[in-house]
Amino acid sequence: MTQSSDLAPAGSLQPGPAAAAELQSHWYAAHVCSRHEKQVARQLEERRVNCFVPVYRSVRRWKDRRKELDLVLFPGYVFVHLDLKDRLQVLQVPSVVRFVSFNGQPAALPDDEIEALVHGLAKGVRAEPHPYLKVGHRVRVKYGPLAGTQGILVRRKDKFRVVLSIDLIMRSVAVEVDEADVEPC
């Protein structure tokens, strides 16, 4: 599975007509073995399971060279969009450990949060991992591909960033925004 440099997720990330028609289909987080996210996504795509592995570009330096790499934004997780009755297709894939669950049941992620991330990355929004924040100033993005998304506003040097958190898996991602594009919640 190859990821493009503009952070567009690979594979069939947009729910197809069949998935969109199913009211029971939701996004779930599958916990996978470390560094197996792309391999799991490839196998899920072969099984025609709608999955999403967000990546970001990072420059890594060694003594003798520099290289630009596509790194997984949420290490250890692959997002899958399916009906719960089809979860065995995911659990049978090697390196899939389990679904993120509460009270023994896989917990559905808020569809709008994952869809905003899918569409934002597909439109070239720059993202990078960020420490999970529980407290801070909540803001809503007013304009652009992430319009309507809520997050925590942080400042890094002269740029503004909104930290979008997926509470279920306790992970966050920071995206750059213009100061004029956000409003307090």
Rosetta blueprint (number, residue, H / E / L):
1 M L
2 T L
3 Q L
4 S L
5 S L
6 D L
7 L L
8 A L
9 P L
10 A L
11 G L
12 S L
13 L L
14 Q L
15 P L
16 G L
17 P H
18 A H
19 A H
20 A H
21 A H
22 E L
23 L L
24 Q L
25 S L
26 H E
27 W E
28 Y E
29 A E
30 A E
31 H E
32 V E
33 C L
34 S L
35 R L
36 H L
37 E H
38 K H
39 Q H
40 V H
41 A H
42 R H
43 Q H
44 L H
45 E H
46 E H
47 R L
48 R L
49 V L
50 N E
51 C E
52 F E
53 V L
54 P L
55 V E
56 Y E
57 R E
58 S E
59 V E
60 R E
61 R E
62 W L
63 K L
64 D L
65 R L
66 R E
67 K E
68 E E
69 L E
70 D E
71 L E
72 V E
73 L L
74 F L
75 P L
76 G L
77 Y E
78 V E
79 F E
80 V E
81 H E
82 L E
83 D L
84 L H
85 K H
86 D H
87 R H
88 L H
89 Q H
90 V H
91 L H
92 Q L
93 V L
94 P L
95 S L
96 V E
97 V E
98 R E
99 F E
100 V L
101 S E
102 F E
103 N L
104 G L
105 Q E
106 P E
107 A L
108 A E
109 L E
110 P L
111 D H
112 D H
113 E H
114 I H
115 E H
116 A H
117 L H
118 V H
119 H H
120 G H
121 L H
122 A H
123 K L
124 G L
125 V L
126 R L
127 A E
128 E E
129 P E
130 H E
131 P L
132 Y L
133 L L
134 K L
135 V L
136 G L
137 H L
138 R E
139 V E
140 R E
141 V E
142 K L
143 Y L
144 G L
145 P L
146 L L
147 A L
148 G L
149 T L
150 Q E
151 G E
152 I E
153 L E
154 V E
155 R E
156 R E
157 K L
158 D L
159 K E
160 F E
161 R E
162 V E
163 V E
164 L E
165 S E
166 I E
167 D H
168 L H
169 I H
170 M L
171 R E
172 S E
173 V E
174 A E
175 V E
176 E E
177 V E
178 D L
179 E H
180 A H
181 D H
182 V E
183 E E
184 P E
185 C L
